[in-house]
Amino acid sequence: MGIEFRNVSKIYDDGTEAVRDFSLTIPSRTCTVLLGSSGCGKTTLLRMVNRMVDPTSGSVLIDDDDVSSANPVNLRRSIGYVMQNAGLLPHRRVVDNVGTVLRLNGASKSEARERGRELLDMVGLDQSLADRYPEQLSGGQQQRVGVARGLAADPNILLMDEPFGAVDPLVRLDLQRELMHLQKDLQKTILFVTHDIDEALTLGDQIAVMQSGGKTAQVGSPQEIIENPADDFVARFVGVDEGGRRELAASPRRSGGWNVSDAAGRPLGVLGQLAGE
Ligand SMILES: Nc1ncnc2c1ncn2[C@@H]1O[C@H](COP(=O)(O)OP(=O)(O)OP(=O)(O)O)[C@@H](O)[C@H]1O
């Protein structure tokens, strides 16, 4: 399922203009990353897809249907949503957190638990964690549960709002790898919000670099953005105009090839294949 933002704007009741005239097409079964610093309107845009926020003007379409004519509750249940800090219900066991939407959609408790256990397995969590409560898990494990919950109803669309923002860098890499691995099999349409350039380069088939007020500075593949930043703002944001790059590091990209960065982690480019492979 593809998503299209068509000239959307959002002015909140207190007069804050969060998004102005934003347009973007998100192709089906790919991962699009909204990349930008705090307050530029990323969450507002993400929430327009499942009608947690309605645009002041313009429209959001899913497979050419305007979401404004969809029932908001049904819409929310049909779209996966993963947020920062997992947002798990503290008084429910892990397996029941995963099965929440299935229960809301009418599954029996045992059906929801069975599927919940399958999903835990899918996101790389041991079955022994199923009966714990969220506070008995690490931050990284909680995020995995959040991803499992987002996937529970097998949605075509997955919205991810800084899902790995609150975990340490190594766990974050693990979670990114796991998501790349899952996406290879599941082929969801993912809209992913982050302010982390490396995360965007790793996960995005398409990246929209955002400026304040929900304006796009550039939309393109990771390679286009690194190799041909549209302007100084993008170049500064992705750090490609800074010097001192001597040692290189490379990390694999989901869709093949490698992200290459300097010793300080600043991205330098995308390679199809590394010498010696
Ligand atoms: N309910 C609200 N009422 C008024 N203003 C809001 C509301 N929600 C968000 N805003 C404002 O809209 C702007 C965009 O916020 P938004 O949360 O979409 O940005 P963001 O890019 O996701 O930021 P962050 O990365 O910090 O989450 C900000 O100025 C924010 O203060």
The ligand as a Gaussian input file, in Angstrom:
#p B3LYP/6-31G(d) Opt

LIG

0 1
 N       -0.798000      19.140000      20.064000
 C       -0.020000      20.186000      19.755000
 N       -0.412000      21.461000      19.999000
 C        0.355000      22.517000      19.655000
 N        1.558000      22.418000      19.046000
 C        2.004000      21.178000      18.784000
 C        1.255000      19.998000      19.111000
 N        1.956000      18.919000      18.724000
 C        3.105000      19.393000      18.175000
 N        3.133000      20.743000      18.200000
 C        4.200000      21.638000      17.680000
 O        4.324000      21.403000      16.291000
 C        5.696000      21.457000      15.909000
 C        6.080000      20.139000      15.264000
 O        6.015000      19.102000      16.228000
 P        6.301000      17.575000      15.900000
 O        6.139000      16.802000      17.163000
 O        5.490000      17.165000      14.734000
 O        7.834000      17.637000      15.466000
 P        8.940000      16.510000      15.407000
 O        9.776000      16.831000      14.232000
 O        8.316000      15.164000      15.445000
 O        9.763000      16.736000      16.719000
 P       10.476000      15.668000      17.712000
 O       11.597000      15.053000      16.919000
 O       10.960000      16.525000      18.835000
 O        9.429000      14.682000      18.118000
 C        6.479000      21.791000      17.173000
 O        6.699000      23.169000      17.201000
 C        5.551000      21.350000      18.287000
 O        5.768000      22.101000      19.446000

